């Protein structure tokens, strides 16, 4: 029964047996697929005994019992089922997912792949994708050092790392020392005495920048006044000293007794001092000083070529200092020890006239506007009446002083009114707030208290009650220390207008002041004014 195309066992004879019935139940398609998977050709002519080619008559002629042929047919049908539905253990492995691609998501476990790349890193030099970052080691959470595997130019994108790396510039262990980090948080160095900002030759000095920081909360206070009015003492008391201290220990050296006897001046140029509260104090040499003029004449000092006469040079020096303070200071204190000198107000108006203009943010803005009066900067001007007597604190005298200053400064753009008030600081508790018709920035300070002054005050007469003889003498004004404290609180609380079109830090203010000083010395307005004086 073996043929050329059929090499399997013969078909069972009994067509009604279990094997034949099973083959017919499977259907023609399943039976053909089962024989083809076994390597047999169903349509071959020699396969006469193939089940698909057997007729129904031959199948019915098969034995009706389970004989050997029936059992053989059943086994042959089960073999066909195994060919159609092979067991799962013998199935071939799936071909769609490759074994190598299953390991691709492994780099997702690294945190550095999830970081957002920087904008500047997009490019041929810094634009690194995920494959370039596979070998990188994420930085530890404590030490802000970049990974060793990163390319040069890559920086961590987490804010905590950027803050810690700012200003270090290195990843050495010394730069990560906590002692170094704590030193950066320490307060700035405290100044013990003033230093020169402008020397006696009117040259700029750069030593003050060592005490300045990169922060914008700064107040600049300058002082102007005639010789011997107490400018250095007032600035020392406002900045760092108290009336009980020795004047030789003041931050701004006051005029000594020997200097007073000779009629000389103590301060030359501009002195600089900054407090821990970030308040800059500028003490200046006396304006229109006769001692400076006497020093020029007697010592035969050579004058600059643009000045022919010594008194012209002294006046131009004073105008340069005043114009400089009007440009770089928030508050300018004008100290005088008697009321009043008309030449002082004339000098202030001249300095305002030759003051450098505030730099504009762009040339187009300055050229398009016909008048830059709205953008011009003017500081607060405070008139300090030092060494005031008892009658100066009389309400009628106080009203007359305010009225005179208001009329003399009526045409000035300086902020000489509305920012300081003696009535609001309880110096005159019995006066109403509207007692003064036009209140200007005027403050009165008496002579400094001494032991001899307290004993020379008038007391009750011998015939009066013993109780009144024990009371302190009548002053007519508060004590010197209380008035200085009130003056300090009012000056420190003044508004801090913007000096230029941009907000300046302390170091930016220093460079801005250096540029203004250079511009003042080369000012064409001052040169024209000096030519008119000659």
C-alpha positions in Angstrom: 0.0 0.0 0.0 3.0 2.2 0.0 3.1 4.6 -3.0 5.6 7.1 -4.4 3.7 10.0 -2.9 2.3 8.4 0.2 4.7 6.9 2.8 2.4 6.7 5.8 0.3 3.7 7.2 -2.7 2.6 5.2 -6.2 4.1 5.9 -8.4 2.0 8.1 -10.8 -0.2 6.2 -13.9 0.3 8.3 -15.5 3.5 7.1 -17.9 3.5 10.0 -15.2 3.1 12.6 -14.0 5.8 15.0 -11.0 6.8 12.8 -13.1 7.4 9.7 -15.8 9.3 11.6 -13.0 11.5 13.1 -11.5 12.3 9.8 -14.9 13.3 8.3 -15.7 15.5 11.4 -12.5 17.5 11.0 -13.5 18.7 7.6 -11.7 18.8 4.3 -9.5 21.8 5.1 -8.3 20.6 8.5 -7.6 17.1 7.1 -5.6 18.5 4.1 -3.6 20.9 6.4 -2.8 18.0 8.7 -1.5 15.8 5.9 0.4 18.7 4.3 2.1 19.6 7.6 3.2 15.9 7.8 5.0 16.2 4.5 2.4 14.3 2.4 1.0 15.4 -0.9 -2.8 15.1 -0.7 -3.5 15.5 -4.5 -0.8 13.0 -5.6 -2.3 10.3 -7.9 -0.6 7.5 -6.0 -2.3 8.3 -2.7 -5.3 6.2 -3.4 -5.9 5.3 0.2 -5.7 9.0 1.4 -8.7 9.7 3.7 -9.7 12.8 1.7 -10.0 10.7 -1.5 -11.9 7.9 0.1 -15.5 7.8 -0.9 -18.4 7.6 1.5 -19.3 4.1 0.2 -15.9 2.8 1.2 -16.1 4.5 4.6 -19.5 2.9 5.3 -18.0 -0.5 4.4 -15.6 -0.3 7.3 -16.2 -2.6 10.2 -18.8 -1.6 12.7 -16.8 -2.6 15.7 -13.7 -1.3 17.5 -11.4 -3.8 16.0 -7.7 -3.4 15.5 -8.4 -1.3 12.4 -10.7 1.0 14.3 -8.1 1.6 17.0 -5.5 2.2 14.3 -7.8 4.7 12.7 -8.3 6.5 16.0 -4.6 6.7 16.5 -4.2 8.1 13.0 -6.8 10.8 13.6 -5.1 11.8 16.9 -1.9 12.1 15.0 -3.6 14.5 12.6 -4.8 16.6 15.5 -1.3 16.9 16.9 -0.1 18.1 13.5 -2.9 20.8 13.4 -2.5 22.0 17.0 1.0 21.4 18.2 1.7 21.7 22.0 2.9 25.1 23.4 6.3 23.8 24.4 7.1 23.0 20.8 6.1 26.4 19.3 8.8 28.4 17.7 9.9 31.7 19.5 8.2 34.9 18.4 10.1 36.9 15.8 8.6 40.4 16.3 10.3 41.6 19.5 14.1 41.2 19.2 16.0 40.3 22.3 18.3 43.2 21.9 15.5 45.8 21.8 14.2 44.6 25.2 17.3 46.1 26.9 16.8 49.6 25.3 14.8 51.2 28.2 17.6 50.4 30.7 19.0 54.0 30.5 15.6 55.3 31.7 16.6 54.4 35.2 19.3 57.1 35.3 18.0 60.5 36.5 20.2 62.5 34.1 18.2 61.3 31.1 15.1 63.0 32.5 16.7 66.4 32.9 15.6 69.2 30.6 18.5 70.3 28.3 19.6 74.0 28.4 18.9 76.3 25.5 22.6 77.1 25.1 23.4 73.4 24.8 21.5 73.1 21.5 24.2 73.0 18.9 27.0 71.0 17.5 29.2 71.8 20.5 26.8 71.6 23.4 23.8 69.8 22.0 24.1 66.3 23.4 21.2 63.8 23.2 20.4 60.8 25.3 23.1 58.6 23.9 25.8 61.1 24.8 24.5 61.2 28.4 24.3 57.4 28.9 27.9 57.2 30.3 27.4 60.3 32.6 27.1 59.7 36.3 24.5 61.9 38.1 25.9 64.2 40.7 25.5 63.3 44.3 22.8 65.2 46.2 25.2 66.9 48.6 28.3 67.7 46.6 27.5 70.0 43.7 30.3 68.7 41.5 29.5 67.9 37.9 29.8 64.2 36.8 33.1 63.1 35.4 31.5 61.6 32.3 29.9 64.8 31.1 31.3 66.8 28.3 32.9 70.1 28.9 30.4 72.9 28.9 27.5 70.9 30.4 26.2 72.2 33.7 23.6 70.7 36.1 20.2 72.2 35.5 18.9 71.9 39.1 18.7 75.3 40.8 20.4 74.1 44.0 23.5 73.2 42.0 23.5 76.5 40.2 23.3 78.4 43.4 26.1 76.5 45.0 28.4 76.6 42.0 28.0 80.4 41.5 31.2 82.2 42.1 33.3 79.1 42.9 34.6 78.3 39.4 36.2 75.1 40.5 35.3 71.6 41.8 38.3 71.1 44.0 37.7 70.1 47.6 38.9 73.5 48.9 36.1 75.2 46.9 33.5 72.9 48.5 34.8 73.6 52.0 31.8 74.7 54.3 34.1 77.2 55.9 34.5 79.0 52.6 30.7 79.0 52.1 30.2 80.5 55.6 32.8 83.2 54.9 30.7 84.4 52.0 27.7 84.8 54.3 29.6 86.9 56.9 28.7 90.6 57.1 31.1 93.0 55.3 34.1 94.4 56.9 33.3 97.2 59.4 35.1 100.5 58.7 36.8 102.1 61.7 37.7 105.4 60.1 37.0 107.3 56.9 39.1 107.0 53.8 39.7 109.3 50.8 37.3 109.4 47.9 38.9 112.5 46.4 42.3 113.7 47.6 43.5 117.2 48.2 44.7 117.4 44.6 41.1 116.7 43.4 42.1 113.3 42.1 39.8 110.2 42.4 40.8 107.4 44.7 39.8 103.7 44.2 40.3 102.4 47.7 36.7 102.7 48.7 35.4 100.0 46.4 36.8 97.3 48.7 34.1 98.1 51.2 31.2 98.0 48.8 28.8 95.1 47.9 26.6 94.1 45.0 23.3 95.1 46.6 21.0 98.0 45.8 19.7 99.0 49.2 22.1 101.9 49.8 21.6 105.6 50.9 24.2 108.2 50.1 24.4 111.3 52.3 26.7 114.2 51.6 27.4 117.5 53.4 28.3 121.1 52.4 29.1 124.1 54.5 31.4 126.9 55.3 34.6 126.5 57.3 34.2 125.7 61.0 30.5 125.0 61.0 30.9 121.5 62.3 30.4 119.4 59.2 32.7 116.5 60.2 31.2 116.4 63.8 27.7 116.2 62.4 28.6 113.4 59.9 30.4 111.4 62.6 27.4 111.6 65.0 25.0 110.6 62.2 27.2 107.7 61.1 28.9 105.8 63.9 29.7 107.9 67.0 28.0 109.3 70.0 28.4 112.6 71.8 30.0 110.9 74.9 32.9 109.6 72.8 36.2 111.4 72.4 36.2 113.6 69.3 39.6 112.3 68.4 38.0 108.8 67.9 35.4 110.1 65.4 35.3 108.5 62.0 35.5 111.9 60.4 38.3 113.8 62.2 37.0 117.0 63.6 38.8 120.3 63.8 41.4 120.2 66.5 42.1 123.1 69.0 45.4 123.8 67.3 43.7 123.9 63.9 41.1 126.3 65.2 43.8 128.7 66.6 45.5 128.7 63.2 42.3 129.2 61.3 42.8 126.2 59.2 40.5 123.5 57.8 40.7 119.9 58.8 39.1 118.1 55.9 40.5 118.3 52.4 38.9 116.8 49.3 36.1 114.3 50.0 36.2 111.6 52.7 34.2 108.4 52.5 32.6 106.2 55.1 30.0 103.4 54.9 28.1 101.9 57.9 26.9 98.4 58.5 23.4 99.6 57.6 24.8 100.3 54.1 24.6 104.1 54.3 27.4 106.1 52.6 28.5 109.3 54.2 30.6 111.9 52.2 32.3 114.6 54.2 33.8 117.4 52.1 36.2 120.3 52.5 34.7 123.7 53.4 33.3 125.6 50.5 34.8 129.1 49.7 37.4 128.4 52.4 39.8 131.3 53.2 42.3 128.8 54.7 42.6 127.0 51.4 43.1 130.3 49.6 45.7 131.3 52.1 47.5 128.0 51.6 47.6 128.5 47.8 48.9 132.1 48.1 51.6 131.6 50.8 52.9 128.2 49.6 53.2 129.3 45.9 51.3 126.2 44.7 51.0 126.0 41.0 47.5 126.4 39.7 46.1 124.4 36.8 46.6 126.1 33.5 42.8 126.8 33.1 42.8 129.0 36.2 44.7 132.3 36.4 43.8 133.5 39.9 43.8 131.6 43.3 40.4 132.7 44.4 38.9 131.6 41.1 40.4 128.1 41.6 39.1 127.9 45.2 35.5 128.8 44.1 35.7 126.3 41.2 36.8 123.6 43.5 33.8 124.3 45.7 31.4 124.3 42.8 32.8 121.0 41.5 32.3 119.3 44.9 28.8 120.8 45.2 27.8 119.8 41.7 29.2 116.3 42.3 27.1 115.8 45.5 24.0 117.1 43.8 24.4 114.3 41.2 25.4 111.2 43.3 23.8 111.8 46.7 20.2 111.1 47.9 20.5 113.6 50.7 22.7 116.7 50.9 23.0 118.4 54.3 23.9 122.1 54.3 25.4 123.0 57.7 25.5 126.6 58.9 26.2 128.0 62.4 24.4 131.3 62.1 21.3 132.5 60.3 22.0 133.3 57.6 24.6 133.9 54.8 23.2 135.1 51.5 26.3 134.1 49.7 25.7 130.5 50.7 22.3 130.4 48.9 23.8 132.1 45.9 26.5 129.4 45.8 23.9 126.6 46.0 21.9 128.0 43.1 25.1 128.3 41.0 26.0 124.7 41.8 22.6 123.6 40.7 23.0 125.5 37.5 26.3 123.8 36.5 25.2 120.4 37.8 25.7 117.6 35.3 22.5 116.3 33.7 21.3 112.9 34.5 22.3 110.4 31.8 19.4 109.3 29.7 18.7 105.7 28.9 19.1 106.2 25.1 20.2 109.0 22.8 16.9 108.8 21.0 14.9 109.6 24.1 17.1 112.6 25.0 17.0 114.0 21.4 13.3 113.5 20.8 12.2 115.3 24.0 12.5 119.0 23.9 12.8 119.4 27.6 14.4 116.9 30.0 13.3 118.6 33.1 11.0 115.7 34.1 13.9 113.2 34.0 16.5 115.4 35.7 17.6 114.2 39.1 17.7 116.5 42.2 18.5 115.3 45.7 16.9 116.1 49.0 18.3 119.3 50.6 18.4 119.6 54.4 19.3 122.9 56.1 21.0 122.1 59.5 21.3 125.1 61.8 24.2 124.0 64.1 25.1 125.7 67.3 21.6 127.0 67.6 20.9 129.3 70.6 17.9 129.2 72.9 16.0 132.0 71.1 16.3 130.2 67.8 13.9 127.6 69.2 11.2 130.3 69.8 8.1 129.5 67.6 8.1 133.0 66.1 11.8 132.9 65.2 11.3 129.4 63.8 8.5 130.6 61.5 10.7 133.5 60.2 13.6 131.2 59.4 11.3 128.8 57.4 9.8 131.8 55.5 13.3 133.2 54.6 14.6 129.9 53.3 11.5 129.3 51.3 11.7 132.7 49.6 15.5 132.3 48.9 15.0 128.8 47.3 11.7 129.5 45.6 13.2 129.1 42.1 15.3 126.0 42.9 14.5 122.5 41.7 16.2 120.9 44.7 13.9 119.1 47.1 14.3 121.5 50.0 10.8 121.0 51.4 8.4 118.3 52.3 10.8 115.5 53.5 11.8 116.6 57.0 9.9 118.2 59.8 10.7 119.2 63.3 7.0 119.4 64.2 6.4 115.8 63.4 9.2 114.5 65.6 7.8 116.1 68.8 10.5 118.8 69.2 7.7 121.4 69.7 4.9 119.4 71.3 2.7 122.5 71.9 2.6 123.6 68.2 -0.1 122.3 65.8 1.1 120.6 62.6 -0.1 123.5 60.4 1.7 126.2 62.5 4.2 126.8 59.6 2.7 128.1 56.4 5.6 126.8 54.3 7.7 124.2 56.1 11.2 123.6 54.6 13.7 120.9 55.5 15.2 122.8 58.4 16.5 121.3 61.6 18.0 123.0 64.7 20.8 121.5 66.8 22.2 123.3 69.9 25.7 123.4 71.2 27.1 120.0 72.3 26.4 119.5 76.0 29.3 119.7 78.5 29.5 119.5 82.3 30.2 123.3 82.5 27.2 124.2 80.4 24.8 122.2 82.6 26.0 124.1 85.7 25.8 127.5 84.1 22.1 127.2 83.3 19.8 129.6 85.2 18.2 128.2 88.3 15.7 129.4 90.8 16.6 132.4 92.9 17.6 132.2 96.6 14.2 133.3 97.8 12.3 130.6 95.9 11.1 127.3 97.2 13.9 124.7 98.0 12.1 122.2 95.7 12.6 124.4 92.7 16.3 124.9 93.4 16.8 121.1 93.0 15.3 121.0 89.5 17.5 121.2 86.4 18.1 124.5 84.8 15.9 125.7 81.9 17.3 125.0 78.5 14.6 126.1 76.2 15.1 123.1 73.9 15.6 119.3 74.1 19.1 118.0 74.8 21.7 117.8 72.2 21.7 114.0 72.1 18.0 113.7 71.7 18.0 116.1 68.8 20.8 114.3 67.1 18.9 111.0 67.5 15.7 112.6 66.0 17.8 114.1 63.1 19.4 110.7 62.4 16.0 108.9 62.3 14.6 111.5 59.9 17.5 111.4 57.5 17.7 107.6 57.5 14.0 107.4 56.7 14.1 109.7 53.7 13.1 108.4 50.3 15.9 107.1 48.1 15.2 108.3 44.6 16.8 106.6 41.6 20.0 108.3 40.8 20.1 107.3 37.1 17.8 105.5 34.6 19.0 102.1 36.1 19.0 100.8 39.6 22.5 101.0 41.0 24.2 98.6 43.4 26.9 99.9 45.7 29.7 99.0 43.3 27.8 100.4 40.4 27.3 103.6 42.3 31.0 103.9 42.9 31.8 103.6 39.1 28.9 106.0 38.4 30.3 108.5 40.8 33.8 108.2 39.3 32.4 108.9 35.9 30.4 111.9 37.2 33.5 113.3 38.9 35.5 113.0 35.7 32.7 114.7 33.9 32.5 117.5 36.4 36.2 118.3 36.1 35.8 118.5 32.3 32.5 120.3 32.3 32.1 122.9 29.7 29.6 124.8 31.8 32.1 125.1 34.7 34.9 126.1 32.3 32.6 128.9 30.8 31.7 130.1 34.3 35.4 130.2 35.4 36.1 132.3 32.3 33.4 134.8 33.3 34.9 135.0 36.8 38.3 135.9 35.4 
